[in-house]
């Protein structure tokens, strides 16, 4: 009985969610006002739409010419054009963005140069350290080899197996 109750509660909630989502239809967004209709108002009203360009002396609001990177002077001179914010003219905005981009690019290049230089210095240090370790290892090996040779010679002399002059002629006795 409790399973049937749980199942009916689940079905009721599921149908309620489905029906409530169908009942809520989104309202269409109002059509954007063209930039030209915002002319002779204020810069703030014009620039509420991102695609608008405000010309200060003529008080004209126009669509930003997206085919050009910079708006042509026939629409508005750069020092009188406003885009994005009213308190910065387009010319200062371009200069500021160029300087910031240049600083960022130079910073990235300096960081890359420093990283490469530090890596080379680190590699030189590692190479020098490996060379010192190899030299020390070879020196220890040479000392051990001479010690072992001395011990072998002592043992040969002890048991009478010492070699004489290796360049003596072998006699047939």
SETORRO-339949 format. One record per atom (N, C-alpha, C, O): residue in one letter; x, y, z. Coordinates in pm, whole numbers, padded with zeros to 5 digits, always signed. Layout:
<nodes>
aXYZ;...
</nodes>
This chain:
<nodes>
x+00082-00119+00000;x+00000+00000+00000;x+00086+00125+00000;x+00056+00221-00071;x+00196+00126+00081;x+00282+00244+00088;x+00356+00264-00044;x+00384+00378-00081;x+00389+00155-00116;x+00457+00167-00244;x+00364+00232-00345;x+00408+00316-00424;x+00238+00194-00344;x+00139+00253-00435;x+00121+00401-00405;x+00103+00481-00496;x+00124+00437-00277;x+00112+00577-00237;x+00232+00659-00286;x+00215+00770-00335;x+00352+00604-00273;x+00473+00672-00318;x+00473+00690-00469;x+00512+00795-00520;x+00428+00585-00539;x+00425+00592-00685;x+00325+00697-00732;x+00354+00772-00826;x+00207+00703-00669;x+00108+00804-00710;x+00156+00945-00677;x+00127+01038-00752;x+00229+00961-00567;x+00283+01093-00532;x+00388+01135-00634;x+00393+01251-00675;x+00470+01041-00675;x+00573+01071-00775;x+00510+01110-00908;x+00552+01208-00970;x+00408+01036-00952;x+00341+01066-01079;x+00274+01203-01071;x+00279+01279-01168;x+00212+01235-00959;x+00146+01365-00943;x+00247+01479-00951;x+00223+01578-01020;x+00359+01465-00883;x+00463+01569-00886;x+00520+01582-01027;x+00540+01693-01077;x+00546+01468-01092;x+00602+01471-01227;x+00507+01541-01324;x+00551+01625-01403;x+00379+01507-01320;x+00281+01572-01408;x+00267+01720-01376;x+00248+01802-01466;x+00277+01756-01249;x+00268+01896-01210;x+00384+01976-01267;x+00366+02089-01314;x+00502+01918-01263;x+00618+01987-01319;x+00605+02003-01470;x+00633+02109-01524;x+00563+01896-01537;x+00548+01900-01683;x+00443+02003-01723;x+00466+02083-01815;x+00329+02003-01656;x+00222+02096-01691;x+00260+02240-01660;x+00223+02331-01734;x+00334+02261-01551;x+00369+02398-01516;x+00474+02454-01613;x+00474+02575-01639;x+00561+02371-01665;x+00659+02422-01761;x+00595+02452-01895;x+00639+02544-01964;x+00492+02376-01932;x+00422+02406-02057;x+00343+02535-02045;x+00325+02607-02143;x+00295+02564-01926;x+00214+02684-01907;x+00300+02810-01909;x+00250+02919-01940;x+00427+02797-01878;x+00514+02914-01874;x+00584+02929-02009;x+00687+02866-02033;x+00529+03009-02094;x+00594+03036-02223;x+00673+03164-02209;x+00624+03262-02152;x+00793+03166-02259;x+00874+03287-02246;x+00816+03400-02330;x+00768+03380-02442;x+00823+03518-02272;x+00775+03634-02347;x+00885+03679-02442;x+01002+03682-02405;x+00849+03714-02564;x+00953+03756-02658;x+01016+03887-02613;x+00950+03975-02559;x+01147+03897-02638;x+01221+04017-02601;x+01178+04131-02693;x+01154+04109-02812;x+01170+04252-02639;x+01132+04363-02726;x+01240+04388-02830;x+01359+04369-02806;x+01196+04429-02946;x+01290+04456-03054;x+01380+04573-03015;x+01332+04672-02961;x+01511+04562-03040;x+01601+04671-03003;x+01572+04796-03085;x+01540+04790-03204;x+01585+04908-03018;x+01563+05036-03084;x+01685+05067-03170;x+01797+05058-03121;x+01666+05102-03297;x+01781+05133-03381;x+01858+05253-03325;x+01800+05342-03262;x+01988+05253-03349;x+02074+05358-03296;x+02035+05496-03350;x+02047+05595-03279;x+01990+05502-03473;x+01957+05631-03535;x+01844+05701-03459;x+01840+05824-03454;x+01753+05623-03400;x+01642+05684-03326;x+01686+05744-03193;x+01610+05817-03130;x+01807+05715-03151;x+01859+05769-03025;x+01942+05896-03048;x+02005+05946-02955;x+01943+05946-03170;x+02015+06070-03199;x+01946+06187-03129;x+01826+06181-03101;x+02022+06291-03103;x+01975+06413-03035;x+01921+06385-02895;x+01839+06461-02844;x+01966+06277-02835;x+01928+06250-02695;x+02051+06278-02610;x+02095+06393-02598;x+02107+06174-02552;x+02231+06191-02474;x+02324+06075-02506;x+02284+05972-02560;x+02448+06095-02472;x+02549+05992-02497;x+02516+05864-02421;x+02529+05754-02474;x+02472+05879-02295;x+02438+05762-02214;x+02325+05682-02277;x+02330+05559-02279;x+02223+05750-02327;x+02111+05679-02391;x+02159+05605-02516;x+02116+05493-02541;x+02245+05668-02592;x+02294+05607-02715;x+02379+05483-02685;x+02363+05380-02750;x+02468+05494-02589;x+02564+05387-02565;x+02509+05274-02478;x+02583+05182-02441;x+02379+05281-02444;x+02318+05167-02375;x+02317+05045-02466;x+02321+04931-02419;x+02313+05069-02595;x+02323+04961-02693;x+02470+04953-02735;x+02530+05053-02776;x+02527+04836-02725;x+02670+04819-02748;x+02709+04849-02892;x+02822+04892-02917;x+02621+04828-02984;x+02656+04845-03125;x+02641+04989-03173;x+02651+05015-03293;x+02618+05084-03081;x+02599+05223-03121;x+02728+05304-03101;x+02810+05273-03015;x+02742+05407-03181;x+02855+05499-03176;x+02799+05640-03162;x+02709+05678-03236;x+02850+05716-03068;x+02801+05852-03041;x+02903+05952-03092;x+03023+05940-03066;x+02855+06052-03166;x+02941+06159-03213;x+02906+06284-03133;x+02793+06333-03139;x+03002+06334-03057;x+02978+06442-02961;x+02935+06574-03025;x+02834+06629-02982;x+03005+06629-03124;x+02965+06762-03173;x+02831+06763-03247;x+02757+06861-03239;x+02799+06654-03318;x+02674+06651-03394;x+02559+06591-03315;x+02445+06597-03360;x+02587+06533-03199;x+02487+06467-03114;x+02414+06357-03192;x+02293+06337-03175;x+02488+06288-03277;x+02429+06182-03358;x+02467+06045-03301;x+02581+06022-03260;x+02371+05957-03300;x+02392+05819-03258;x+02377+05734-03384;x+02275+05741-03453;x+02479+05655-03415;x+02474+05575-03537;x+02524+05434-03507;x+02590+05410-03406;x+02492+05343-03597;x+02542+05206-03583;x+02692+05207-03605;x+02744+05276-03692;x+02763+05127-03523;x+02907+05119-03537;x+02938+05050-03670;x+02882+04944-03698;x+03025+05107-03751;x+03057+05044-03880;x+03146+04922-03860;x+03268+04933-03854;x+03083+04806-03850;x+03156+04685-03816;x+03246+04636-03929;x+03336+04556-03905;x+03224+04683-04050;x+03310+04642-04161;x+03448+04706-04149;x+03546+04652-04201;x+03456+04818-04083;x+03584+04886-04060;x+03625+04864-03915;x+03541+04855-03826;x+03755+04856-03893;x+03802+04845-03755;x+03782+04978-03684;x+03733+04983-03571;x+03819+05085-03750;x+03799+05219-03695;x+03688+05288-03772;x+03678+05273-03894;x+03606+05364-03703;x+03501+05436-03776;x+03562+05543-03866;x+03653+05615-03823;x+03515+05555-03990;x+03571+05656-04079;x+03539+05797-04031;x+03441+05819-03960;x+03624+05891-04069;x+03604+06030-04023;x+03480+06092-04087;x+03434+06196-04040;x+03426+06031-04192;x+03301+06083-04250;x+03184+06065-04154;x+03090+06144-04155;x+03190+05961-04071;x+03084+05942-03970;x+03109+06035-03853;x+03020+06108-03810;x+03233+06031-03801;x+03268+06117-03687;x+03420+06112-03670;x+03478+06004-03679;x+03486+06226-03644;x+03630+06223-03617;x+03659+06141-03491;x+03578+06137-03399;x+03776+06076-03489;x+03808+05986-03378;x+03810+06057-03243;x+03771+05998-03142;x+03855+06181-03239;x+03863+06248-03109;x+03726+06294-03059;x+03714+06336-02944;x+03622+06287-03144;x+03486+06321-03100;x+03397+06200-03087;x+03285+06213-03036;x+03440+06084-03131;x+03358+05963-03126;x+03364+05900-02988;x+03468+05901-02922;x+03253+05846-02945;x+03243+05776-02817;x+03185+05638-02844;x+03088+05623-02919;x+03246+05537-02782;x+03195+05401-02797;x+03222+05327-02667;x+03335+05329-02618;x+03124+05264-02613;x+03138+05191-02488;x+03108+05277-02368;x+03016+05246-02292;x+03183+05385-02348;x+03161+05478-02237;x+03169+05620-02290;x+03238+05647-02388;x+03098+05709-02227;x+03090+05847-02275;x+03211+05931-02236;x+03241+06029-02304;x+03279+05897-02131;x+03386+05982-02080;x+03520+05960-02148;x+03616+06031-02116;x+03531+05864-02241;x+03657+05840-02312;x+03629+05851-02461;x+03543+05781-02515;x+03704+05940-02528;x+03685+05946-02673;x+03756+05829-02740;x+03843+05765-02680;x+03719+05802-02863;x+03767+05684-02933;x+03917+05688-02954;x+03983+05584-02949;x+03972+05805-02978;x+04115+05817-03003;x+04195+05777-02879;x+04292+05703-02889;x+04154+05827-02764;x+04224+05793-02639;x+04204+05645-02608;x+04296+05579-02558;x+04086+05593-02637;x+04059+05451-02615;x+04153+05364-02699;x+04207+05265-02650;x+04172+05400-02824;x+04260+05324-02913;x+04405+05333-02864;x+04475+05232-02859;x+04449+05454-02827;x+04587+05471-02780;x+04609+05391-02652;x+04711+05324-02638;x+04516+05398-02561;x+04528+05326-02434;x+04532+05175-02456;x+04614+05104-02398;x+04442+05126-02541;x+04438+04982-02567;x+04567+04936-02637;x+04617+04827-02609;x+04621+05020-02728;x+04746+04982-02797;x+04861+04977-02698;x+04942+04884-02702;x+04869+05076-02610;x+04977+05077-02510;x+04965+04955-02418;x+05064+04889-02389;x+04842+04927-02372;x+04823+04810-02286;x+04860+04681-02358;x+04925+04594-02301;x+04819+04669-02484;x+04852+04549-02561;x+05004+04538-02578;x+05061+04430-02565;x+05070+04652-02606;x+05216+04651-02619;x+05285+04610-02490;x+05379+04530-02491;x+05237+04663-02378;x+05296+04628-02248;x+05276+04480-02219;x+05367+04414-02168;x+05158+04428-02250;x+05132+04286-02226;x+05222+04199-02313;x+05278+04101-02266;x+05235+04235-02440;x+05319+04157-02531;x+05465+04162-02487;x+05532+04059-02485;x+05513+04281-02450;x+05652+04293-02404;x+05672+04214-02275;x+05776+04149-02258;x+05574+04219-02185;x+05585+04142-02060;x+05593+03993-02088;x+05672+03922-02026;x+05512+03946-02180;x+05515+03803-02215;x+05650+03766-02274;x+05707+03663-02240;x+05702+03851-02363;x+05832+03823-02424;x+05943+03823-02320;x+06031+03737-02323;x+05940+03920-02226;x+06042+03925-02121;x+06033+03800-02033;x+06135+03742-01997;x+05911+03759-01999;x+05894+03638-01918;x+05949+03516-01991;x+06018+03433-01931;x+05917+03505-02120;x+05969+03391-02198;x+06120+03393-02203;x+06185+03290-02186;x+06178+03512-02225;x+06324+03525-02230;x+06386+03484-02097;x+06483+03409-02093;x+06329+03535-01988;x+06383+03503-01855;x+06372+03354-01825;x+06464+03294-01770;x+06259+03295-01861;x+06242+03151-01836;x+06343+03070-01916;x+06402+02976-01863;x+06363+03107-02042;x+06460+03034-02125;x+06601+03052-02070;x+06679+02957-02066;x+06634+03175-02029;x+06767+03202-01977;x+06790+03125-01847;x+06896+03066-01827;x+06690+03127-01758;x+06701+03054-01631;x+06715+02905-01656;x+06789+02836-01585;x+06644+02855-01757;x+06653+02713-01788;x+06792+02678-01838;x+06848+02574-01802;x+06849+02767-01923;x+06984+02742-01972;x+07085+02746-01859;x+07175+02662-01853;x+07072+02843-01769;x+07163+02852-01655;x+07149+02728-01568;x+07248+02673-01521;x+07024+02686-01546;x+07002+02565-01468;x+07063+02443-01533;x+07121+02358-01466;x+07051+02434-01667;x+07111+02322-01739;x+07262+02326-01729;x+07326+02222-01713;x+07322+02447-01738;x+07468+02459-01725;x+07512+02415-01586;x+07613+02346-01572;x+07437+02455-01485;x+07471+02415-01349;x+07460+02265-01333;x+07546+02201-01273;x+07351+02208-01388;x+07335+02063-01380;x+07446+01991-01454;x+07498+01890-01406;x+07484+02043-01571;x+07592+01981-01647;x+07723+01989-01571;x+07798+01892-01567;x+07752+02104-01510;x+07875+02120-01433;x+07875+02026-01313;x+07978+01965-01282;x+07760+02014-01246;x+07752+01926-01130;x+07770+01780-01174;x+07838+01704-01105;x+07710+01741-01285;x+07725+01604-01334;x+07871+01578-01372;x+07923+01469-01347;x+07936+01678-01432;x+08078+01662-01468;x+08165+01645-01343;x+08254+01560-01342;x+08140+01723-01239;x+08216+01709-01114;x+08192+01572-01052;x+08286+01509-01002;x+08069+01526-01054;x+08038+01395-00998;x+08108+01285-01077;x+08161+01190-01018;x+08109+01296-01209;x+08178+01197-01292;x+08328+01197-01262;x+08389+01090-01250;x+08387+01316-01251;x+08529+01326-01221;x+08560+01262-01085;x+08657+01188-01071;x+08477+01292-00984;x+08499+01236-00850;x+08483+01084-00853;x+08560+01012-00789;x+08384+01035-00928;x+08363+00892-00939;x+08483+00824-01006;x+08526+00717-00961;x+08536+00884-01111;x+08652+00828-01181;x+08775+00829-01091;x+08854+00734-01092;x+08791+00937-01012;x+08905+00942-00919;x+08895+00833-00814;x+08994+00767-00784;x+08776+00813-00758;x+08757+00706-00658;x+08781+00569-00720;x+08840+00481-00657;x+08735+00553-00844;x+08755+00426-00914;x+08904+00399-00938;x+08951+00286-00924;x+08977+00503-00973;x+09121+00490-00998;x+09195+00453-00869;x+09284+00368-00870;x+09156+00516-00757;x+09218+00485-00628;x+09189+00341-00590;x+09279+00270-00545;x+09065+00298-00606;x+09030+00158-00574;x+09107+00060-00661;x+09152-00044-00614;x+09121+00094-00790;x+09192+00005-00883;x+09339-00009-00842;x+09393-00119-00844;x+09404+00102-00805;x+09546+00095-00764;x+09559+00020-00632;x+09654-00057-00614;x+09465+00041-00538;x+09469-00034-00411;x+09455-00184-00436;x+09526-00265-00376;x+09362-00220-00525;x+09340-00361-00555;x+09465-00420-00622;x+09504-00533-00593;x+09526-00344-00710;x+09649-00391-00778;x+09760-00413-00677;x+09833-00512-00686;x+09775-00322-00579;x+09877-00339-00474;x+09850-00464-00392;x+09943-00539-00362;x+09725-00487-00355;x+09692-00607-00277;x+09722-00735-00356;x+09776-00831-00301;x+09688-00733-00485;x+09716-00851-00568;x+09865-00875-00579;x+09911-00990-00574;x+09942-00767-00593;x+10088-00783-00600;x+10145-00838-00469;x+10236-00922-00472;x+10092-00793-00355;x+10137-00844-00224;x+10106-00992-00212;x+10188-01069-00162;x+09989-01031-00257;x+09951-01173-00248;x+10041-01256-00340;x+10084-01364-00301;x+10071-01208-00458;x+10158-01280-00551;x+10299-01297-00490;x+10360-01404-00500;x+10349-01192-00426;x+10482-01201-00364;x+10479-01298-00248;x+10574-01373-00227;x+10371-01298-00172;x+10359-01385-00055;x+10365-01531-00097;x+10427-01613-00029;x+10302-01564-00207;x+10298-01703-00251;x+10401-01735-00359;x+10397-01842-00420;x+10489-01645-00383;x+10597-01670-00476;x+10555-01663-00622;x+10622-01721-00708;x+10452-01599-00650;x+10404-01588-00787;x+10438-01452-00846;x+10385-01412-00950;x+10527-01382-00778;x+10558-01246-00824;x+10622-01251-00959;x+10709-01334-00987;x+10580-01165-01039;x+10635-01158-01173;x+10764-01080-01165;x+10775-00982-01092;x+10857-01122-01239;x+10982-01048-01248;x+10964-00940-01352;x+10858-00878-01365;x+11067-00920-01424;x+11059-00823-01530;x+10972-00883-01640;x+11004-00991-01691;x+10867-00819-01678;x+10780-00878-01780;x+10845-00882-01918;x+10795-00948-02009;x+10956-00811-01932;x+11021-00807-02062;x+11140-00902-02074;x+11216-00897-02171;x+11157-00988-01975;x+11269-01082-01981;x+11235-01194-02078;x+11119-01227-02102;x+11341-01251-02132;x+11323-01356-02229;x+11294-01488-02157;x+11355-01521-02056;x+11201-01559-02210;x+11166-01687-02150;x+11270-01791-02199;x+11292-01807-02319;x+11331-01860-02102;x+11432-01962-02136;x+11367-02099-02134;x+11278-02127-02054;x+11414-02181-02221;x+11363-02318-02223;x+11449-02401-02127;x+11553-02452-02169;x+11412-02416-02007;x+11487-02495-01911;x+11432-02632-01898;x+11484-02713-01821;
</nodes>
